[in-house]
Amino acid sequence: MNEEQKSCDIFKFPFERNNYYYGKLMTQREYFAEQSYFNKKRWLINRLVNGWGVVCGLEVKSVLKDSNDPSQGYELRVTPGIAIDCCGREITVYEEQVVDLDPDINPGVICLEHFECETEPVHIPFIECEQKDKFEFNRIRDSFQIVIKDPGEVNMERPSGENCPLLEDQLASLDGYVCEKLMAGCPECSEQPCLVLAEITIENNSREIIIDECSKRRLVYNNSLLYDLIHCF
């Protein structure tokens, strides 16, 4: 994976997609570019329109290692759920995970990170004489890793309330309610072509153009802003 494929800086690399024409030589680079283009477009929308964070599930709970022997102590578990990281990449935890604790990190922060792993190793027949057999992976799985980090390594700023002031006790109460609601689980899945930018009026006498940008423009409110507006009003 090259630097462009790993970067989530939206202004560092311009979006480019394949131009198909008869006789075009399709190499590994072209196929990677095709995947990267659509992935990064989707991640861009996730990041800047929907916002990033926990979508649903992912409750962190402490349970006895052995219910018949409390002396064994407790372990941390993370329930199934979905999240979007700050690059806009979707992270799906399909089953409950046990978190390996690090006794040297206390207090610690449990971090969920996007991770790609290669799967389905396949044999590639050799082309030249005396060339050794080679293996490649047939799939790249969108996976994750859960790690514990020192609080000093993590941005611990409050993830909401940036756009309006709110008393600390009010914010804690609302945060707690929404957090519990989303941890309950993920919901099951059950057009106008014109995107209006402004309405204009041309004055008959002066030929002046009156521009109304706001009253008819349809706006997209990202989730972070909507959450802050709930706090405000």
C-alpha positions as a LaTeX table, in Angstrom:
\begin{tabular}{lrrr}
\hline
Residue & $x$ (\AA) & $y$ (\AA) & $z$ (\AA) \\
\hline
Met1 & 0.00 & 0.00 & 0.00 \\
Asn2 & 1.53 & 3.31 & $-1.08$ \\
Glu3 & 1.41 & 6.68 & 0.69 \\
Glu4 & $-1.63$ & 7.87 & $-1.25$ \\
Gln5 & $-3.66$ & 4.80 & $-0.31$ \\
Lys6 & $-2.78$ & 5.20 & 3.39 \\
Ser7 & $-3.34$ & 8.95 & 3.63 \\
Cys8 & $-6.67$ & 10.39 & 4.78 \\
Asp9 & $-5.65$ & 14.01 & 4.09 \\
Ile10 & $-8.37$ & 15.08 & 1.64 \\
Phe11 & $-6.25$ & 17.89 & 0.18 \\
Lys12 & $-2.99$ & 15.98 & $-0.23$ \\
Phe13 & $-3.92$ & 13.90 & $-3.27$ \\
Pro14 & $-6.53$ & 14.85 & $-5.93$ \\
Phe15 & $-9.24$ & 12.35 & $-6.82$ \\
Glu16 & $-8.46$ & 10.48 & $-10.03$ \\
Arg17 & $-10.37$ & 7.62 & $-11.63$ \\
Asn18 & $-9.67$ & 5.37 & $-14.59$ \\
Asn19 & $-10.50$ & 6.53 & $-18.10$ \\
Tyr20 & $-11.49$ & 3.40 & $-19.99$ \\
Tyr21 & $-10.78$ & 3.05 & $-23.68$ \\
Tyr22 & $-10.45$ & 0.18 & $-26.11$ \\
Gly23 & $-7.06$ & $-1.51$ & $-25.76$ \\
Lys24 & $-6.26$ & $-0.02$ & $-22.33$ \\
Leu25 & $-3.72$ & $-2.13$ & $-20.45$ \\
Met26 & $-5.21$ & $-2.95$ & $-17.06$ \\
Thr27 & $-2.43$ & $-3.50$ & $-14.54$ \\
Gln28 & $-2.44$ & $-3.88$ & $-10.76$ \\
Arg29 & $-2.10$ & $-0.09$ & $-10.47$ \\
Glu30 & $-5.34$ & 0.50 & $-12.39$ \\
Tyr31 & $-7.35$ & $-1.88$ & $-10.23$ \\
Phe32 & $-5.97$ & $-0.40$ & $-7.01$ \\
Ala33 & $-6.80$ & 3.09 & $-8.31$ \\
Glu34 & $-10.38$ & 2.00 & $-9.03$ \\
Gln35 & $-10.86$ & 0.67 & $-5.50$ \\
Ser36 & $-9.12$ & 3.63 & $-3.90$ \\
Tyr37 & $-11.21$ & 6.21 & $-5.77$ \\
Phe38 & $-14.59$ & 4.89 & $-4.61$ \\
Asn39 & $-13.39$ & 4.03 & $-1.12$ \\
Lys40 & $-12.01$ & 7.52 & $-0.55$ \\
Lys41 & $-15.14$ & 9.18 & $-1.93$ \\
Arg42 & $-17.25$ & 7.21 & 0.53 \\
Trp43 & $-14.87$ & 7.88 & 3.40 \\
Leu44 & $-14.96$ & 11.59 & 2.59 \\
Ile45 & $-18.75$ & 11.66 & 2.94 \\
Asn46 & $-18.59$ & 9.61 & 6.14 \\
Arg47 & $-16.05$ & 11.95 & 7.64 \\
Leu48 & $-17.36$ & 15.37 & 6.65 \\
Val49 & $-21.10$ & 14.80 & 6.26 \\
Asn50 & $-22.02$ & 12.09 & 8.73 \\
Gly51 & $-19.27$ & 12.76 & 11.25 \\
Trp52 & $-17.06$ & 10.20 & 12.95 \\
Gly53 & $-17.37$ & 8.22 & 16.16 \\
Val54 & $-19.44$ & 5.31 & 17.44 \\
Val55 & $-22.54$ & 4.61 & 15.36 \\
Cys56 & $-24.08$ & 1.92 & 17.54 \\
Gly57 & $-23.16$ & $-0.85$ & 19.95 \\
Leu58 & $-19.55$ & $-1.20$ & 21.18 \\
Glu59 & $-20.41$ & $-1.25$ & 24.87 \\
Val60 & $-17.40$ & $-1.79$ & 27.11 \\
Lys61 & $-18.21$ & $-3.94$ & 30.11 \\
Ser62 & $-16.40$ & $-5.66$ & 32.95 \\
Val63 & $-17.26$ & $-9.33$ & 33.59 \\
Leu64 & $-15.86$ & $-12.07$ & 35.80 \\
Lys65 & $-13.27$ & $-14.23$ & 34.08 \\
Asp66 & $-14.80$ & $-17.26$ & 35.78 \\
Ser67 & $-18.33$ & $-16.91$ & 37.15 \\
Asn68 & $-17.68$ & $-19.86$ & 39.48 \\
Asp69 & $-14.46$ & $-18.40$ & 40.86 \\
Pro70 & $-14.58$ & $-14.65$ & 41.62 \\
Ser71 & $-10.97$ & $-14.77$ & 42.80 \\
Gln72 & $-9.89$ & $-14.97$ & 39.14 \\
Gly73 & $-10.82$ & $-11.31$ & 38.78 \\
Tyr74 & $-12.45$ & $-9.42$ & 35.94 \\
Glu75 & $-11.84$ & $-8.91$ & 32.24 \\
Leu76 & $-13.01$ & $-6.25$ & 29.81 \\
Arg77 & $-15.22$ & $-7.06$ & 26.85 \\
Val78 & $-16.45$ & $-4.98$ & 23.92 \\
Thr79 & $-19.84$ & $-5.82$ & 22.42 \\
Pro80 & $-20.54$ & $-5.94$ & 18.65 \\
Gly81 & $-21.13$ & $-2.61$ & 16.94 \\
Ile82 & $-20.19$ & $-0.17$ & 14.21 \\
Ala83 & $-18.03$ & 2.95 & 14.21 \\
Ile84 & $-16.49$ & 5.42 & 11.76 \\
Asp85 & $-12.93$ & 6.57 & 12.41 \\
Cys86 & $-11.59$ & 10.08 & 11.84 \\
Cys87 & $-10.57$ & 9.14 & 8.28 \\
Gly88 & $-14.16$ & 8.10 & 7.52 \\
Arg89 & $-13.39$ & 4.37 & 7.41 \\
Glu90 & $-16.13$ & 2.04 & 8.61 \\
Ile91 & $-15.23$ & $-0.34$ & 11.43 \\
Thr92 & $-17.49$ & $-3.31$ & 12.18 \\
Val93 & $-17.03$ & $-5.48$ & 15.25 \\
Tyr94 & $-18.96$ & $-8.66$ & 14.45 \\
Glu95 & $-18.73$ & $-10.46$ & 17.77 \\
Glu96 & $-17.90$ & $-9.74$ & 21.39 \\
Gln97 & $-14.21$ & $-9.08$ & 21.96 \\
Val98 & $-12.06$ & $-9.68$ & 25.04 \\
Val99 & $-9.61$ & $-6.83$ & 25.66 \\
Asp100 & $-6.12$ & $-7.78$ & 26.79 \\
Leu101 & $-5.28$ & $-5.54$ & 29.72 \\
Asp102 & $-1.83$ & $-4.02$ & 30.16 \\
Pro103 & $-0.90$ & $-3.76$ & 33.86 \\
Asp104 & 1.69 & $-1.10$ & 33.03 \\
Ile105 & $-0.99$ & 1.27 & 31.68 \\
Asn106 & $-3.26$ & 2.50 & 34.45 \\
Pro107 & $-5.39$ & 4.48 & 33.88 \\
Gly108 & $-5.74$ & 3.60 & 30.21 \\
Val109 & $-7.87$ & 4.39 & 27.20 \\
Ile110 & $-9.46$ & 1.64 & 25.09 \\
Cys111 & $-9.00$ & 2.53 & 21.44 \\
Leu112 & $-10.69$ & 0.97 & 18.42 \\
Glu113 & $-8.60$ & 1.24 & 15.26 \\
His114 & $-9.19$ & 0.35 & 11.62 \\
Phe115 & $-6.97$ & $-2.47$ & 10.43 \\
Glu116 & $-6.62$ & $-4.31$ & 7.12 \\
Cys117 & $-5.53$ & $-7.93$ & 7.06 \\
Glu118 & $-4.74$ & $-10.14$ & 4.09 \\
Thr119 & $-6.63$ & $-13.43$ & 3.81 \\
Glu120 & $-6.98$ & $-16.45$ & 1.50 \\
Pro121 & $-3.36$ & $-17.26$ & 0.59 \\
Val122 & $-3.12$ & $-18.64$ & $-2.95$ \\
His123 & $-0.31$ & $-20.33$ & $-4.81$ \\
Ile124 & 1.16 & $-18.48$ & $-7.80$ \\
Pro125 & 2.86 & $-20.81$ & $-10.29$ \\
Phe126 & 6.41 & $-19.85$ & $-11.18$ \\
Ile127 & 7.13 & $-18.49$ & $-14.66$ \\
Glu128 & 10.90 & $-18.90$ & $-14.96$ \\
Cys129 & 13.03 & $-21.98$ & $-14.44$ \\
Glu130 & 14.43 & $-22.52$ & $-10.93$ \\
Gln131 & 12.08 & $-19.87$ & $-9.58$ \\
Lys132 & 10.65 & $-20.70$ & $-6.18$ \\
Asp133 & 6.94 & $-21.05$ & $-5.58$ \\
Lys134 & 5.25 & $-17.84$ & $-4.52$ \\
Phe135 & 2.16 & $-17.14$ & $-2.44$ \\
Glu136 & $-0.08$ & $-14.08$ & $-2.47$ \\
Phe137 & $-3.28$ & $-13.22$ & $-0.63$ \\
Asn138 & $-6.54$ & $-13.27$ & $-2.55$ \\
Arg139 & $-8.52$ & $-10.94$ & $-0.27$ \\
Ile140 & $-8.04$ & $-7.89$ & 1.95 \\
Arg141 & $-10.38$ & $-7.92$ & 4.92 \\
Asp142 & $-11.58$ & $-4.74$ & 6.62 \\
Ser143 & $-10.82$ & $-5.54$ & 10.22 \\
Phe144 & $-9.97$ & $-3.75$ & 13.46 \\
Gln145 & $-7.79$ & $-3.85$ & 16.50 \\
Ile146 & $-8.59$ & $-2.86$ & 20.06 \\
Val147 & $-5.64$ & $-1.45$ & 21.96 \\
Ile148 & $-5.12$ & 0.19 & 25.33 \\
Lys149 & $-3.19$ & 3.44 & 25.30 \\
Asp150 & $-1.95$ & 5.86 & 27.89 \\
Pro151 & $-4.27$ & 8.89 & 28.24 \\
Gly152 & $-1.35$ & 11.12 & 27.23 \\
Glu153 & $-1.26$ & 9.44 & 23.81 \\
Val154 & $-4.92$ & 10.14 & 23.06 \\
Asn155 & $-6.91$ & 13.29 & 22.35 \\
Met156 & $-9.28$ & 13.23 & 25.32 \\
Glu157 & $-11.17$ & 16.42 & 24.50 \\
Arg158 & $-14.94$ & 16.20 & 24.85 \\
Pro159 & $-16.25$ & 14.97 & 21.47 \\
Ser160 & $-19.31$ & 17.24 & 21.47 \\
Gly161 & $-20.38$ & 20.69 & 22.55 \\
Glu162 & $-17.92$ & 22.53 & 20.33 \\
Asn163 & $-20.54$ & 24.81 & 18.79 \\
Cys164 & $-22.40$ & 25.96 & 21.89 \\
Pro165 & $-21.79$ & 26.34 & 25.62 \\
Leu166 & $-23.63$ & 24.05 & 28.02 \\
Leu167 & $-23.46$ & 23.44 & 31.72 \\
Glu168 & $-21.34$ & 20.41 & 32.59 \\
Asp169 & $-24.14$ & 18.56 & 34.44 \\
Gln170 & $-26.58$ & 19.05 & 31.53 \\
Leu171 & $-24.01$ & 17.80 & 29.03 \\
Ala172 & $-23.17$ & 14.75 & 31.14 \\
Ser173 & $-26.87$ & 13.83 & 31.46 \\
Leu174 & $-27.56$ & 14.06 & 27.72 \\
Asp175 & $-24.31$ & 12.30 & 26.83 \\
Gly176 & $-25.20$ & 9.46 & 29.18 \\
Tyr177 & $-28.69$ & 9.00 & 27.72 \\
Val178 & $-27.52$ & 9.00 & 24.09 \\
Cys179 & $-24.58$ & 6.72 & 24.92 \\
Glu180 & $-26.85$ & 4.12 & 26.55 \\
Lys181 & $-29.37$ & 4.38 & 23.70 \\
Leu182 & $-26.78$ & 3.69 & 21.00 \\
Met183 & $-25.14$ & 0.86 & 22.95 \\
Ala184 & $-28.44$ & $-1.06$ & 22.85 \\
Gly185 & $-27.56$ & $-2.32$ & 19.35 \\
Cys186 & $-27.71$ & $-1.54$ & 15.64 \\
Pro187 & $-31.03$ & $-0.99$ & 13.81 \\
Glu188 & $-31.90$ & $-3.35$ & 10.98 \\
Cys189 & $-32.30$ & $-2.16$ & 7.43 \\
Ser190 & $-35.98$ & $-2.02$ & 6.76 \\
Glu191 & $-35.04$ & 12.95 & $-5.57$ \\
Gln192 & $-34.80$ & 16.26 & $-7.18$ \\
Pro193 & $-31.82$ & 16.43 & $-9.58$ \\
Cys194 & $-31.22$ & 20.14 & $-8.85$ \\
Leu195 & $-29.09$ & 21.08 & $-5.89$ \\
Val196 & $-30.17$ & 24.66 & $-5.27$ \\
Leu197 & $-27.34$ & 27.07 & $-4.53$ \\
Ala198 & $-29.27$ & 30.32 & $-4.63$ \\
Glu199 & $-32.36$ & 32.08 & $-5.92$ \\
Ile200 & $-31.67$ & 35.16 & $-8.03$ \\
Thr201 & $-33.86$ & 38.09 & $-9.06$ \\
Ile202 & $-32.93$ & 40.62 & $-11.74$ \\
Glu203 & $-34.30$ & 44.10 & $-11.09$ \\
Asn204 & $-36.01$ & 45.52 & $-14.20$ \\
Asn205 & $-34.77$ & 49.08 & $-13.80$ \\
Ser206 & $-31.21$ & 48.72 & $-12.60$ \\
Arg207 & $-30.60$ & 45.19 & $-13.90$ \\
Glu208 & $-29.13$ & 44.54 & $-10.48$ \\
Ile209 & $-29.05$ & 40.88 & $-9.53$ \\
Ile210 & $-30.47$ & 40.14 & $-6.10$ \\
Ile211 & $-29.07$ & 36.89 & $-4.75$ \\
Asp212 & $-30.80$ & 34.87 & $-2.06$ \\
Glu213 & $-28.41$ & 32.11 & $-1.06$ \\
Cys214 & $-30.01$ & 30.85 & 2.12 \\
Ser215 & $-33.80$ & 30.65 & 2.01 \\
Lys216 & $-33.97$ & 28.03 & $-0.78$ \\
Arg217 & $-30.62$ & 26.30 & $-0.36$ \\
Arg218 & $-30.87$ & 22.79 & 1.01 \\
Leu219 & $-28.22$ & 22.26 & 3.69 \\
Val220 & $-26.60$ & 19.10 & 4.97 \\
Tyr221 & $-26.23$ & 19.16 & 8.74 \\
Asn222 & $-23.52$ & 16.77 & 9.88 \\
Asn223 & $-24.24$ & 14.71 & 12.95 \\
Ser224 & $-21.75$ & 16.56 & 15.14 \\
Leu225 & $-23.50$ & 19.86 & 14.43 \\
Leu226 & $-26.97$ & 18.35 & 15.01 \\
Tyr227 & $-25.85$ & 16.99 & 18.36 \\
Asp228 & $-24.51$ & 20.39 & 19.37 \\
Leu229 & $-27.75$ & 22.07 & 18.29 \\
Ile230 & $-29.65$ & 19.69 & 20.59 \\
His231 & $-27.45$ & 20.95 & 23.42 \\
Cys232 & $-28.13$ & 24.58 & 22.48 \\
Phe233 & $-31.89$ & 24.39 & 22.05 \\
\hline
\end{tabular}
